[in-house]
């Protein structure tokens, strides 16, 4: 009995300590906490929304056209007879998937370029750095428009791959700078003297120290990828048969919703974008400050 009571108290103490540390971390990293909270709100809206809303109303002609917000249709209906709330719930996850896939591909490739160039140095580093600098000078939006228009059938995966071709340069430059700094540290020299292979040094020594920077780079890449995807979709170059936030803006422009005063058509997608972009921006700043405490001291 005494042992059981002792174990229970020990578990309660560990739980209390965990919540205390979590609360302290959230308080000390307010930007990161607020940013993640805003992003989580958008994610819950898209993925939990179908539980509460009839998604059959996303079909064209399923409801009366052009109705303003009411108790029956909280965000009104569009000119094609779709419930705006249901349409937004359906479109949000698709836009998030495009940004997530493109951002992940861009960061993975950028980190690989940064690790190879920054760790090995020499001719390899000079070559990769030159390629990165040249890619940064290319007007990415113009090239993305050409690539997207050249593809006859654009899927979410194809769009993410197209966007990822210009999503790796930023992470590559940021991570490379950190690799150049870390490779001169004493623990890297000690690992080399101990006979560790280059792969072990990269994955066991460098990667753990680079994770905060990689996370920050991923958040920034995610933000840029969603913005690029939305721009292409607004121009009518996105997946035609898949609902996304960019497609909603495309159709509201096509039917002149702004001129017709249908604010419930273009307003809610913009609110979602503001929440998402602001949250990602704050999360990126919070991760930067977490990785480099000097930034927080300056702020």
Backbone bond lengths (Angstrom), bond angles and torsions (degrees), N, CA, C in turn:
res aa  C-N    CA-C-N  psi(-1)  N-CA   C-N-CA  omega(-1)  CA-C   N-CA-C  phi
1 X - - - 1.458 - - 1.519 110.77 -
2 X 1.337 115.50 -45.47 1.466 120.07 -179.42 1.522 110.67 -63.69
3 X 1.370 116.51 -40.28 1.461 119.49 179.52 1.523 111.37 -65.55
4 X 1.347 115.94 -38.63 1.461 120.01 179.09 1.524 110.69 -64.06
5 X 1.337 116.41 -43.00 1.466 120.48 179.06 1.524 110.58 -64.20
6 X 1.328 116.46 -39.81 1.464 121.04 -179.86 1.528 110.86 -64.92
7 X 1.344 116.73 -41.52 1.457 120.49 178.52 1.521 111.18 -65.26
8 X 1.344 116.36 -39.11 1.457 120.41 179.51 1.525 110.50 -63.94
9 X 1.345 116.41 -44.24 1.463 120.17 179.51 1.521 110.84 -65.17
10 X 1.339 115.72 -38.20 1.464 119.75 178.60 1.528 110.74 -63.38
11 X 1.349 116.25 -41.86 1.463 120.05 178.19 1.514 111.84 -64.36
12 X 1.343 116.49 -41.47 1.464 120.23 178.18 1.523 110.79 -63.81
13 X 1.342 116.63 -39.20 1.464 120.28 178.96 1.518 111.09 -64.25
14 X 1.350 116.37 -42.95 1.466 119.92 178.81 1.523 111.14 -63.76
15 X 1.353 116.24 -41.26 1.461 119.86 178.69 1.517 111.41 -63.54
16 X 1.348 115.33 -44.92 1.462 119.36 178.89 1.524 111.07 -62.81
17 X 1.332 116.16 -39.61 1.457 119.68 178.36 1.512 112.13 -65.22
18 X 1.338 116.60 -37.03 1.455 120.64 178.82 1.525 110.43 -63.79
19 X 1.339 117.19 -48.62 1.463 120.29 -179.98 1.526 111.31 -65.02
20 X 1.325 116.94 -33.81 1.463 119.90 178.01 1.522 110.69 -65.27
21 X 1.347 115.63 -45.14 1.471 119.15 178.51 1.519 111.25 -65.10
22 X 1.343 116.11 -39.37 1.467 119.51 178.67 1.525 110.99 -63.95
23 X 1.342 116.59 -41.58 1.457 120.23 178.18 1.515 111.71 -65.27
24 X 1.326 116.51 -39.29 1.471 120.15 178.79 1.519 110.41 -65.46
25 X 1.342 116.83 -42.80 1.462 120.53 179.27 1.525 110.49 -63.02
26 X 1.347 117.07 -43.20 1.465 120.46 179.75 1.516 111.28 -63.66
27 X 1.329 116.86 -38.55 1.463 120.60 -179.93 1.523 111.53 -70.82
28 X 1.319 116.40 -38.85 1.460 120.06 -179.19 1.527 112.58 -76.66
29 X 1.327 117.01 -21.36 1.464 121.72 179.37 1.525 108.70 -121.67
30 X 1.331 115.76 64.64 1.457 121.58 -172.15 1.531 111.92 -64.67
31 X 1.336 117.19 -40.34 1.462 119.77 -179.64 1.529 111.08 -62.28
32 X 1.317 115.40 -43.97 1.459 119.85 179.23 1.519 110.65 -63.66
33 X 1.325 117.53 -42.37 1.464 121.83 -178.58 1.525 111.11 -65.05
34 X 1.327 116.58 -48.05 1.470 120.42 -179.61 1.526 110.24 -64.55
35 X 1.329 116.50 -42.91 1.460 119.93 -179.59 1.518 112.39 -62.39
36 X 1.329 116.87 -46.13 1.463 119.98 178.50 1.523 111.15 -64.96
37 X 1.333 116.99 -34.51 1.455 120.39 177.45 1.529 112.00 -63.68
38 X 1.339 116.83 -40.73 1.469 120.47 178.73 1.528 110.75 -67.70
39 X 1.332 116.84 -41.83 1.463 120.16 178.42 1.528 110.53 -65.01
40 X 1.327 117.02 -41.42 1.466 121.05 178.63 1.525 111.06 -62.69
41 X 1.322 117.59 -35.13 1.463 121.17 177.25 1.524 110.96 -61.32
42 X 1.345 116.17 -44.09 1.468 120.25 178.42 1.522 110.63 -65.32
43 X 1.337 117.08 -41.42 1.466 120.72 -179.87 1.527 110.55 -63.14
44 X 1.327 117.20 -45.27 1.467 120.72 179.09 1.520 111.41 -63.53
45 X 1.330 116.43 -37.11 1.464 120.28 177.79 1.519 110.84 -59.52
46 X 1.342 115.98 -43.72 1.455 119.38 -176.97 1.512 114.42 -76.53
47 X 1.342 116.67 -37.48 1.463 119.36 -172.91 1.529 113.56 -96.20
48 X 1.319 117.40 -25.74 1.466 119.54 178.01 1.524 112.35 -97.61
49 X 1.329 117.03 -13.31 1.457 120.94 -178.40 1.514 115.03 -57.91
50 X 1.359 118.57 -41.36 1.465 118.51 -179.02 1.521 114.95 -59.44
51 X 1.321 117.11 -17.82 1.470 119.79 177.91 1.525 110.63 -67.98
52 X 1.336 116.60 -31.40 1.460 121.06 -172.52 1.526 113.52 -108.58
53 X 1.327 117.99 -11.93 1.471 121.07 -174.71 1.522 109.35 -122.92
54 X 1.319 116.31 141.30 1.464 121.73 177.04 1.524 109.39 -74.76
55 X 1.336 116.46 107.87 1.461 120.42 -175.29 1.528 112.33 -77.28
56 X 1.336 118.18 -7.07 1.469 120.29 175.14 1.519 111.49 -65.98
57 X 1.330 116.90 -19.74 1.465 121.19 -179.33 1.526 113.10 -77.38
58 X 1.333 117.24 3.44 1.462 119.88 175.32 1.527 111.66 -83.27
59 X 1.330 117.19 -10.44 1.463 120.96 179.58 1.528 110.21 -75.02
60 X 1.323 115.95 143.93 1.462 121.22 178.03 1.525 109.97 -61.55
61 X 1.344 116.35 130.15 1.450 121.69 179.01 1.512 114.88 80.97
62 X 1.332 117.60 9.66 1.464 119.81 -178.15 1.523 112.22 -76.56
63 X 1.332 117.72 -22.45 1.470 121.94 178.90 1.533 108.43 -136.18
64 X 1.320 115.41 172.51 1.464 120.42 178.38 1.526 110.66 -65.89
65 X 1.314 117.07 140.55 1.452 122.13 -174.70 1.529 112.70 -77.08
66 X 1.348 115.98 146.07 1.465 122.71 168.17 1.512 116.19 64.67
67 X 1.332 118.88 27.82 1.463 120.34 179.58 1.526 110.25 -82.79
68 X 1.328 118.67 138.13 1.469 120.97 175.32 1.522 110.30 -73.70
69 X 1.325 117.92 168.40 1.472 120.82 178.65 1.523 112.03 -55.12
70 X 1.333 115.43 138.34 1.457 121.66 179.68 1.509 108.06 -153.09
71 X 1.330 116.22 -179.70 1.460 120.02 179.17 1.525 111.54 -66.65
72 X 1.324 116.63 -28.55 1.462 120.47 179.24 1.525 111.40 -79.71
73 X 1.335 116.85 -40.19 1.465 122.88 178.35 1.528 107.21 -126.26
74 X 1.319 115.78 97.79 1.463 120.92 -170.18 1.522 113.15 -60.43
75 X 1.323 117.21 -32.89 1.469 120.62 178.75 1.526 111.41 -114.39
76 X 1.315 117.21 18.85 1.455 120.95 177.47 1.520 112.81 75.61
77 X 1.320 115.41 -169.60 1.461 122.07 178.23 1.521 109.19 -129.95
78 X 1.336 116.47 161.59 1.458 120.01 -178.07 1.522 110.44 -96.72
79 X 1.335 115.77 -176.22 1.463 120.71 -176.70 1.517 112.77 -75.11
80 X 1.331 117.90 -8.00 1.463 121.33 178.72 1.528 112.37 -104.65
81 X 1.329 116.59 4.87 1.457 119.74 177.63 1.506 114.12 81.26
82 X 1.341 117.32 41.24 1.460 121.85 175.96 1.524 109.40 -119.14
83 X 1.321 115.68 142.32 1.460 120.39 176.30 1.531 108.39 -73.15
84 X 1.338 117.05 124.62 1.460 120.94 -173.26 1.519 112.42 -67.08
85 X 1.324 118.01 -37.62 1.452 120.61 179.96 1.525 110.71 -63.60
86 X 1.333 116.55 -47.05 1.465 120.28 178.60 1.524 110.90 -63.62
87 X 1.329 116.33 -38.94 1.468 120.65 -179.48 1.528 111.25 -64.90
88 X 1.327 116.34 -41.64 1.464 120.61 177.37 1.524 111.75 -64.10
89 X 1.320 116.14 -41.60 1.465 120.19 179.35 1.525 110.50 -63.22
90 X 1.330 116.50 -38.66 1.453 119.94 178.93 1.536 111.73 -71.48
91 X 1.324 117.46 -34.15 1.463 121.25 -173.78 1.528 113.42 -81.33
92 X 1.323 117.35 -30.41 1.465 120.32 -174.75 1.526 113.18 -60.78
93 X 1.338 120.81 -48.88 1.467 119.48 179.61 1.527 113.68 -60.60
94 X 1.334 117.01 -35.58 1.469 119.56 -179.89 1.520 110.91 -65.06
95 X 1.319 117.49 -42.87 1.466 120.53 177.58 1.522 111.21 -64.44
96 X 1.323 116.64 -38.29 1.463 120.19 177.94 1.524 111.25 -66.07
97 X 1.333 117.17 -38.12 1.464 120.30 179.98 1.526 111.66 -65.37
98 X 1.323 116.94 -41.50 1.464 119.96 178.08 1.525 110.49 -61.13
99 X 1.341 116.15 -48.36 1.464 119.58 -179.92 1.514 112.20 -64.12
100 X 1.337 116.35 -39.68 1.460 120.37 -178.62 1.524 111.11 -65.61
101 X 1.320 116.69 -45.65 1.467 120.43 -178.98 1.522 111.37 -67.54
102 X 1.329 117.15 -46.10 1.464 120.13 179.95 1.521 111.05 -65.39
103 X 1.339 116.67 -42.55 1.460 119.81 179.08 1.518 112.06 -64.06
104 X 1.339 116.68 -40.94 1.463 119.98 179.88 1.526 111.49 -65.40
105 X 1.346 116.75 -44.18 1.458 120.11 178.54 1.525 111.13 -62.61
106 X 1.338 116.09 -42.40 1.454 119.82 179.73 1.516 112.57 -63.67
107 X 1.331 116.62 -42.35 1.461 120.18 -178.89 1.526 111.17 -69.31
108 X 1.330 117.05 -42.13 1.469 119.99 179.60 1.522 110.39 -59.61
109 X 1.311 117.50 -47.51 1.460 120.74 -179.95 1.528 110.78 -67.77
110 X 1.338 116.89 -41.19 1.454 119.83 179.37 1.519 112.81 -63.98
111 X 1.336 116.82 -41.02 1.469 120.52 178.38 1.522 110.26 -65.71
112 X 1.337 116.89 -39.99 1.471 119.88 178.38 1.525 110.86 -61.31
113 X 1.328 116.54 -44.75 1.476 120.53 178.21 1.528 110.45 -63.06
114 X 1.333 117.17 -42.06 1.463 121.10 -178.37 1.524 111.51 -66.26
115 X 1.319 117.13 -42.02 1.462 120.39 -178.65 1.529 111.33 -67.29
116 X 1.317 116.67 -44.23 1.465 119.87 -178.93 1.526 110.36 -65.95
117 X 1.334 116.22 -49.13 1.446 119.16 -178.13 1.513 113.60 -69.53
118 X 1.324 116.28 -45.87 1.460 119.80 -176.81 1.512 113.43 -69.42
119 X 1.334 117.68 -37.01 1.469 119.82 -176.78 1.526 112.00 -78.69
120 X 1.326 117.52 -44.54 1.464 120.14 -175.79 1.531 112.00 -83.78
121 X 1.343 117.60 -31.30 1.450 120.40 177.54 1.521 112.73 64.70
122 X 1.338 114.77 -160.82 1.455 120.32 175.83 1.517 113.23 66.41
123 X 1.345 114.66 -144.87 1.460 121.15 -176.62 1.529 111.13 -63.15
124 X 1.329 116.06 -38.18 1.469 119.88 -179.64 1.524 110.19 -60.65
125 X 1.313 116.56 -45.62 1.461 120.80 -179.91 1.523 111.00 -64.69
126 X 1.315 116.98 -42.97 1.466 120.48 -179.62 1.526 111.09 -62.83
127 X 1.323 116.38 -40.43 1.462 120.24 -179.92 1.526 111.64 -66.92
128 X 1.328 116.45 -48.30 1.471 119.85 -179.60 1.525 111.60 -65.53
129 X 1.316 116.90 -37.45 1.466 119.95 178.35 1.519 110.70 -65.90
130 X 1.324 117.20 -39.33 1.463 120.77 179.04 1.527 111.18 -65.06
131 X 1.337 116.24 -43.10 1.469 120.10 178.09 1.528 110.26 -61.85
132 X 1.329 116.52 -43.01 1.467 120.66 179.03 1.516 111.52 -62.02
133 X 1.335 117.30 -45.30 1.465 120.99 -179.72 1.523 111.41 -64.20
134 X 1.333 116.97 -38.57 1.468 120.07 178.26 1.523 110.58 -65.64
135 X 1.340 116.73 -42.96 1.465 120.30 179.37 1.518 112.14 -62.70
136 X 1.323 116.54 -32.96 1.464 120.15 179.64 1.522 112.52 -68.02
137 X 1.314 117.07 -24.61 1.472 120.27 -179.41 1.522 112.88 -83.40
138 X 1.321 117.47 -13.06 1.462 121.17 -178.65 1.526 109.66 -77.46
139 X 1.344 118.74 132.08 1.473 120.61 176.45 1.524 110.84 -66.60
140 X 1.309 115.94 97.14 1.463 120.81 -170.35 1.523 113.07 -62.23
141 X 1.343 117.73 -40.49 1.469 119.45 -177.14 1.519 110.91 -62.50
142 X 1.334 116.79 -40.80 1.464 119.97 179.42 1.526 110.79 -62.67
143 X 1.330 116.58 -44.67 1.467 120.36 179.96 1.524 110.67 -66.61
144 X 1.339 117.44 -39.30 1.462 120.46 178.51 1.522 111.13 -62.53
145 X 1.327 116.96 -38.15 1.464 120.53 178.07 1.525 110.44 -64.32
146 X 1.329 116.20 -43.64 1.471 119.96 178.94 1.519 110.97 -63.50
147 X 1.341 116.83 -45.27 1.462 120.36 -179.23 1.518 111.51 -64.15
148 X 1.343 116.01 -45.24 1.467 119.90 -178.26 1.525 111.31 -65.32
149 X 1.331 117.21 -37.89 1.464 120.01 179.83 1.523 111.83 -73.03
150 X 1.347 117.53 -22.68 1.465 120.63 179.82 1.517 112.35 -79.14
151 X 1.330 117.17 -20.31 1.465 121.38 179.96 1.528 108.85 -88.15
152 X 1.320 116.70 123.44 1.466 120.08 -175.25 1.525 111.85 -69.62
153 X 1.318 117.16 -48.66 1.470 121.56 -179.61 1.523 107.95 -113.66
154 X 1.321 116.22 111.94 1.461 121.54 -177.67 1.521 109.36 -101.23
155 X 1.327 116.84 117.54 1.460 122.32 174.42 1.526 108.66 -100.92
156 X 1.321 115.68 172.78 1.460 119.01 177.69 1.521 110.76 -61.64
157 X 1.315 116.87 -41.28 1.463 120.91 -179.58 1.522 111.55 -66.17
158 X 1.339 116.73 -41.12 1.459 120.10 179.00 1.527 110.91 -64.98
159 X 1.335 116.47 -41.71 1.459 119.46 178.10 1.520 110.97 -63.48
160 X 1.330 117.25 -41.43 1.467 120.51 178.82 1.526 110.61 -62.36
161 X 1.333 116.50 -39.94 1.468 120.13 179.29 1.524 111.16 -65.98
162 X 1.333 116.61 -40.20 1.469 120.27 177.98 1.520 110.83 -62.83
163 X 1.331 116.76 -44.24 1.468 120.61 -178.90 1.520 110.80 -68.28
164 X 1.340 117.02 -35.72 1.468 120.81 -177.63 1.517 112.47 -64.32
165 X 1.351 117.82 -22.06 1.463 119.80 179.00 1.518 112.03 -63.76
166 X 1.334 117.05 -20.36 1.465 120.33 178.08 1.529 111.71 -120.38
167 X 1.337 117.26 19.56 1.466 120.39 -178.24 1.523 112.83 -107.41
168 X 1.339 118.60 1.17 1.462 120.63 -172.67 1.525 113.62 -99.73
169 X 1.336 118.42 -18.67 1.469 119.88 -172.44 1.521 112.77 -67.32
170 X 1.341 116.52 -42.72 1.466 119.18 179.58 1.518 112.63 -61.11
171 X 1.362 118.30 -53.12 1.467 118.89 175.82 1.518 113.35 -57.57
172 X 1.335 117.60 -36.41 1.460 120.31 -179.02 1.528 111.14 -62.09
173 X 1.319 117.01 -42.46 1.476 119.86 -178.32 1.529 111.18 -70.35
174 X 1.331 116.25 -42.30 1.465 119.65 -177.70 1.528 110.48 -66.24
175 X 1.318 117.06 -48.02 1.467 120.63 -177.22 1.524 110.62 -68.76
176 X 1.324 117.63 -37.11 1.469 120.07 178.95 1.520 110.83 -59.68
177 X 1.329 117.18 -41.51 1.470 119.95 179.43 1.527 111.01 -60.42
178 X 1.327 116.61 -38.97 1.466 119.80 178.97 1.530 111.57 -71.39
179 X 1.332 116.58 -36.36 1.468 119.77 178.29 1.521 110.49 -64.38
180 X 1.322 116.48 -41.02 1.469 120.16 178.60 1.520 111.10 -60.96
181 X 1.316 116.72 -34.58 1.465 120.90 178.69 1.527 111.20 -74.34
182 X 1.332 116.08 -45.60 1.461 119.98 -175.26 1.521 113.08 -69.14
183 X 1.326 117.92 -33.19 1.459 119.19 -175.42 1.531 112.70 -68.15
184 X 1.340 116.13 -13.57 1.463 119.92 177.50 1.526 112.10 -93.41
185 X 1.344 116.58 -3.15 1.462 120.06 -178.49 1.533 110.37 -72.38
186 X 1.329 114.53 157.49 1.468 120.17 -175.41 1.526 112.49 -65.53
187 X 1.349 118.39 -34.02 1.462 118.86 -177.15 1.526 111.12 -69.53
188 X 1.335 117.81 -27.67 1.464 120.09 174.85 1.524 110.09 -71.80
189 X 1.322 117.04 -42.24 1.466 120.53 177.23 1.523 111.00 -62.59
190 X 1.344 116.30 -39.97 1.460 120.54 178.62 1.530 110.89 -64.41
191 X 1.342 116.55 -39.57 1.466 120.07 178.80 1.527 110.84 -64.42
192 X 1.324 116.82 -38.39 1.464 120.13 178.32 1.525 110.88 -66.37
193 X 1.344 116.26 -42.48 1.457 120.37 179.54 1.524 111.74 -67.02
194 X 1.337 116.10 -26.74 1.468 120.16 179.65 1.520 112.39 -78.91
195 X 1.320 116.82 -4.25 1.461 120.11 178.01 1.512 114.60 89.22
196 X 1.336 117.23 13.43 1.463 120.17 178.25 1.536 109.86 -65.86
197 X 1.316 116.52 141.41 1.458 120.41 176.76 1.526 110.29 -71.56
198 X 1.319 116.02 160.71 1.464 120.01 -179.49 1.527 111.50 -61.21
199 X 1.339 117.48 -38.84 1.455 120.68 -179.96 1.532 111.01 -64.26
200 X 1.319 117.11 -40.97 1.462 120.43 177.87 1.527 110.87 -64.83
201 X 1.318 116.61 -40.58 1.460 119.69 179.33 1.526 110.36 -64.44
202 X 1.338 115.92 -42.00 1.459 119.54 -178.29 1.529 111.38 -65.27
203 X 1.347 116.44 -47.29 1.464 119.35 -172.68 1.529 113.46 -87.37
204 X 1.333 118.23 -26.27 1.464 120.05 -177.93 1.521 113.13 -99.08
205 X 1.314 116.69 -25.98 1.468 119.72 -176.75 1.524 112.24 -107.47
206 X 1.321 116.84 -48.16 1.461 120.31 -176.11 1.527 112.57 -78.15
207 X 1.331 117.29 -49.15 1.460 120.66 -173.20 1.525 113.83 -57.69
208 X 1.335 120.43 -45.38 1.474 118.25 178.59 1.524 113.03 -59.34
209 X 1.322 117.03 -35.43 1.460 120.01 179.18 1.518 112.98 -77.35
210 X 1.319 116.40 -18.66 1.463 120.63 -178.65 1.528 112.87 -92.93
211 X 1.333 118.48 -10.89 1.458 120.70 -172.69 1.531 113.96 -56.03
212 X 1.345 120.50 -44.87 1.475 117.94 177.80 1.521 112.75 -58.69
213 X 1.338 116.91 -38.79 1.466 120.52 179.39 1.524 111.04 -70.51
214 X 1.330 116.88 -36.77 1.464 120.65 178.38 1.525 110.41 -66.26
215 X 1.329 116.30 -41.19 1.467 119.84 177.84 1.520 111.04 -63.08
216 X 1.334 116.64 -43.41 1.460 120.40 178.31 1.522 110.65 -63.26
217 X 1.332 116.96 -41.20 1.459 120.51 178.01 1.521 111.27 -64.96
218 X 1.332 116.65 -37.55 1.461 120.20 179.24 1.528 111.36 -65.23
219 X 1.323 116.60 -42.03 1.467 119.85 179.19 1.531 110.16 -62.70
220 X 1.328 116.48 -44.00 1.455 119.59 177.67 1.522 112.30 -63.65
221 X 1.331 116.58 -40.47 1.457 120.88 178.27 1.523 111.31 -66.87
222 X 1.320 116.99 -37.67 1.463 121.54 176.80 1.523 110.62 -61.16
223 X 1.323 116.46 -44.39 1.461 121.07 179.81 1.527 110.62 -61.96
224 X 1.331 116.37 -48.12 1.453 119.87 -179.71 1.520 112.77 -64.54
225 X 1.331 117.37 -35.64 1.461 121.12 -179.32 1.527 111.24 -68.29
226 X 1.324 117.07 -42.02 1.468 120.11 177.94 1.523 110.19 -63.82
227 X 1.330 116.28 -40.60 1.460 120.44 179.38 1.528 110.67 -64.76
228 X 1.342 117.26 -43.24 1.467 120.53 178.72 1.525 111.18 -64.31
229 X 1.335 117.18 -42.64 1.465 120.84 179.36 1.521 110.82 -63.15
230 X 1.314 116.67 -41.09 1.466 120.39 179.18 1.516 111.09 -63.91
231 X 1.342 116.82 -39.98 1.458 119.99 178.26 1.517 112.12 -62.71
232 X 1.336 117.00 -43.47 1.462 120.19 178.53 1.524 111.45 -65.87
233 X 1.322 116.94 -40.83 1.465 120.68 -179.68 1.522 110.83 -67.37
234 X 1.323 117.09 -37.44 1.464 120.32 178.49 1.527 111.12 -63.70
235 X 1.341 116.58 -30.66 1.465 121.28 177.64 1.530 112.26 -82.92
236 X 1.332 117.18 -0.26 1.450 120.96 179.38 1.507 114.48 83.93
237 X 1.354 117.24 19.35 1.460 121.60 -177.43 1.523 112.57 -105.01
238 X 1.319 117.65 9.18 1.451 121.17 -179.74 1.519 111.34 -94.31
239 X 1.336 117.12 -174.42 1.471 120.94 177.66 1.518 110.97 -62.37
240 X 1.308 117.42 120.54 1.465 120.91 -175.23 1.526 112.83 -74.98
241 X 1.323 116.76 -25.77 1.476 120.33 -174.26 1.523 113.01 -102.84
242 X 1.336 117.56 11.09 1.466 121.63 -179.14 1.518 108.61 -124.64
243 X 1.316 116.62 130.64 1.464 120.94 179.48 1.521 110.53 -76.28
244 X 1.328 116.57 123.66 1.458 123.33 174.23 1.518 107.95 -135.13
245 X 1.326 115.71 166.60 1.463 119.46 178.88 1.522 110.86 -63.96
246 X 1.324 116.91 -36.27 1.457 120.21 177.33 1.519 111.94 -65.19
247 X 1.336 117.65 -37.44 1.463 120.98 177.06 1.523 111.80 -65.42
248 X 1.326 116.45 -36.39 1.465 119.62 177.06 1.522 110.02 -61.32
249 X 1.330 116.91 -43.77 1.470 120.41 178.40 1.525 110.64 -67.35
250 X 1.328 117.47 -34.04 1.470 120.24 177.54 1.530 110.68 -61.94
251 X 1.341 116.15 -46.59 1.460 119.24 -177.33 1.519 112.03 -71.91
252 X 1.335 118.02 -32.94 1.462 117.52 176.89 1.521 111.07 -66.88
253 X 1.343 116.52 -33.14 1.459 119.69 175.50 1.522 110.61 -71.16
254 X 1.327 116.51 -37.85 1.467 121.11 -179.70 1.529 110.89 -62.58
255 X 1.320 117.21 -39.09 1.465 121.36 -178.44 1.534 112.81 -97.13
256 X 1.348 117.09 12.50 1.472 121.55 175.25 1.523 112.43 55.36
257 X 1.320 116.28 46.23 1.465 120.01 -177.98 1.523 111.56 -63.83
258 X 1.332 117.19 -33.84 1.462 119.76 -179.48 1.520 111.00 -66.15
259 X 1.324 117.16 -44.74 1.463 121.28 179.87 1.519 110.99 -68.08
260 X 1.309 116.65 -34.82 1.469 121.24 -178.29 1.523 112.71 -81.44
261 X 1.321 117.43 -0.81 1.460 120.83 177.36 1.502 114.55 76.27
262 X 1.323 118.07 19.59 1.467 121.43 179.89 1.527 108.93 -87.44
263 X 1.325 116.08 70.29 1.463 122.49 -175.19 1.527 112.02 -63.25
264 X 1.325 116.66 -26.32 1.468 120.03 -178.88 1.528 112.02 -71.83
265 X 1.337 116.95 -10.75 1.457 120.34 178.70 1.526 111.48 -86.20
266 X 1.342 116.99 -46.88 1.464 119.43 -177.27 1.526 113.03 -95.90
267 X 1.339 118.65 -19.90 1.460 120.80 -176.39 1.525 114.67 -68.92
268 X 1.336 119.88 -52.65 1.474 120.91 -178.33 1.524 114.78 -58.71
269 X 1.361 121.05 -42.29 1.470 117.85 176.06 1.518 113.13 -60.64
270 X 1.329 116.20 -36.63 1.467 119.24 178.78 1.525 110.38 -66.26
271 X 1.334 117.25 -38.17 1.468 120.66 177.74 1.534 110.03 -62.08
272 X 1.332 116.66 -41.98 1.471 120.18 178.19 1.520 110.54 -63.03
273 X 1.332 116.47 -43.18 1.462 119.63 178.28 1.526 111.51 -62.57
274 X 1.322 116.83 -41.74 1.472 120.38 179.51 1.528 110.01 -61.74
275 X 1.326 117.10 -46.55 1.470 120.66 177.96 1.524 111.28 -60.55
276 X 1.319 116.41 -45.61 1.459 121.15 -176.47 1.526 111.69 -67.72
277 X 1.334 117.11 -48.81 1.458 120.29 -177.29 1.521 111.79 -68.72
278 X 1.329 116.49 -39.84 1.463 119.19 177.51 1.522 110.59 -65.05
279 X 1.338 116.24 -42.31 1.461 119.79 178.84 1.518 112.12 -63.27
280 X 1.339 117.38 -44.17 1.459 120.46 178.85 1.523 111.44 -65.83
281 X 1.325 116.89 -38.01 1.463 120.51 178.67 1.523 110.95 -64.35
282 X 1.339 116.57 -45.89 1.464 120.00 178.51 1.522 111.14 -65.04
283 X 1.343 116.80 -39.37 1.464 120.17 178.17 1.527 110.90 -64.01
284 X 1.338 116.95 -39.76 1.462 120.50 178.32 1.524 110.90 -64.65
285 X 1.343 116.65 -42.92 1.462 119.98 177.20 1.520 111.00 -63.54
286 X 1.346 116.26 -40.88 1.457 119.87 179.39 1.518 112.28 -64.25
287 X 1.333 116.64 -39.85 1.461 120.01 177.73 1.522 111.25 -67.75
288 X 1.338 116.78 -36.82 1.472 119.73 176.65 1.524 110.97 -62.61
289 X 1.331 115.93 -42.74 1.463 119.59 179.44 1.524 111.66 -69.40
290 X 1.313 116.44 -33.62 1.464 120.26 177.07 1.526 110.49 -66.62
291 X 1.337 115.91 -42.09 1.463 119.94 179.54 1.527 111.75 -72.55
292 X 1.325 117.14 -33.30 1.464 122.00 -178.29 1.521 108.85 -128.85
293 X 1.322 118.84 89.32 1.471 121.78 -176.68 1.526 113.57 -57.47
294 X 1.337 118.57 -20.37 1.464 119.91 179.62 1.514 111.67 -63.61
295 X 1.358 116.50 -30.27 1.461 119.60 176.60 1.520 111.41 -62.92
296 X 1.346 116.32 -40.31 1.461 119.81 178.81 1.529 110.50 -66.67
297 X 1.321 117.49 -37.97 1.473 120.88 179.24 1.516 110.60 -63.67
298 X 1.351 117.28 -40.84 1.462 120.72 177.35 1.508 111.54 -64.45
299 X 1.373 115.24 -42.19 1.465 119.03 179.55 1.518 111.01 -63.70
